[in-house]
Amino acid sequence: FSAEGGSVDISSEVDVSGGYAEICIKDEGKGATAEQLEHILEPFFVMGSRHHEEGFGLSLAMARVMIEQVDGQLWAQSPGPGQGFTLHIRLPLSDMQAPRA
């Protein structure tokens, strides 16, 4: 997930009645094929040639595990190669009510 010098747009939405908050991070980077999107959140998956990529392919996999531990969701979308990514993070809102003074 990299903007490669392009812009990155970050948006958020809170749906109180739906019980969630969502953050969307969109870039203008490499994008992905449908097959790559199926594997992008798996441990050790690195897109492209390993000769040009850095890291071990664990960042999104670890983020997904942490988000799912709080009953959230993480997923990526891309219209195709060269058309960027959108990463979605959806977290549940707390059921706790503020204490009364």
C-alpha positions as CSV (number, residue, x, y, z in Angstrom):
1,F,0.0,0.0,0.0
2,S,1.9,3.0,-1.2
3,A,1.1,6.3,-2.9
4,E,4.5,6.5,-4.7
5,G,4.6,10.2,-4.6
6,G,0.9,10.7,-5.3
7,S,-1.7,12.0,-3.0
8,V,-3.3,10.1,-0.2
9,D,-6.9,10.8,0.8
10,I,-8.2,9.9,4.3
11,S,-11.9,10.1,5.1
12,S,-13.9,8.9,8.1
13,E,-17.5,8.2,8.9
14,V,-19.3,7.4,12.1
15,D,-22.6,5.6,12.0
16,V,-24.1,5.7,15.5
17,S,-27.2,3.8,14.6
18,G,-25.1,1.1,12.7
19,G,-22.7,1.0,15.7
20,Y,-19.4,1.6,13.8
21,A,-16.8,4.1,12.7
22,E,-15.0,3.6,9.4
23,I,-11.7,5.1,8.2
24,C,-10.9,4.9,4.5
25,I,-7.3,5.6,3.2
26,K,-7.1,6.0,-0.6
27,D,-3.9,6.4,-2.6
28,E,-3.0,6.7,-6.3
29,G,-0.4,4.0,-6.2
30,K,0.1,0.7,-8.0
31,G,-3.4,-0.7,-7.4
32,A,-3.9,-4.5,-7.6
33,T,-5.6,-7.2,-9.6
34,A,-8.6,-9.1,-8.1
35,E,-6.2,-12.1,-7.4
36,Q,-3.8,-9.9,-5.5
37,L,-6.6,-8.4,-3.4
38,E,-7.6,-11.9,-2.4
39,H,-4.2,-12.4,-0.7
40,I,-3.1,-8.9,0.3
41,L,-4.1,-9.4,4.0
42,E,-2.3,-12.8,4.3
43,P,1.0,-13.0,6.2
44,F,4.1,-12.8,4.0
45,F,2.3,-11.7,0.9
46,V,4.3,-9.1,-1.0
47,M,3.1,-7.6,-4.3
48,G,5.4,-7.3,-7.2
49,S,9.0,-8.5,-7.6
50,R,10.6,-9.2,-4.2
51,H,13.8,-7.5,-5.7
52,H,12.0,-4.1,-5.6
53,E,9.9,-4.4,-2.5
54,E,10.9,-3.8,1.1
55,G,9.5,-5.5,4.2
56,F,8.2,-9.0,4.9
57,G,4.5,-8.6,4.0
58,L,3.3,-8.6,7.7
59,S,2.0,-5.1,8.2
60,L,-1.5,-5.5,6.8
61,A,-1.8,-9.0,8.2
62,M,-0.9,-7.9,11.7
63,A,-3.2,-4.9,11.4
64,R,-6.1,-7.2,10.4
65,V,-5.5,-9.5,13.4
66,M,-5.5,-6.5,15.8
67,I,-8.6,-5.0,14.3
68,E,-10.5,-8.3,14.2
69,Q,-9.6,-8.8,17.9
70,V,-11.9,-5.8,18.7
71,D,-14.6,-7.2,16.3
72,G,-13.6,-4.8,13.6
73,Q,-12.9,-5.3,9.9
74,L,-10.1,-4.5,7.5
75,W,-10.3,-4.8,3.7
76,A,-8.7,-3.4,0.6
77,Q,-10.3,-2.4,-2.7
78,S,-8.7,-1.5,-6.1
79,P,-10.2,-0.8,-9.5
80,G,-7.1,-2.5,-11.0
81,P,-3.4,-2.2,-11.6
82,G,-2.2,1.4,-11.8
83,Q,-5.4,2.8,-10.3
84,G,-4.6,2.9,-6.6
85,F,-6.0,1.3,-3.5
86,T,-8.6,2.0,-0.9
87,L,-8.0,0.5,2.6
88,H,-11.0,0.3,4.8
89,I,-10.9,0.0,8.6
90,R,-14.3,-0.4,10.3
91,L,-14.4,-0.5,14.1
92,P,-17.4,-1.0,16.4
93,L,-18.5,1.8,18.6
94,S,-18.4,1.1,22.3
95,D,-21.6,0.0,24.1
96,M,-20.5,1.8,27.2
97,Q,-22.4,4.8,28.4
98,A,-20.6,7.8,30.0
99,P,-20.8,7.7,33.8
100,R,-23.1,10.1,35.5
101,A,-21.6,12.8,37.7
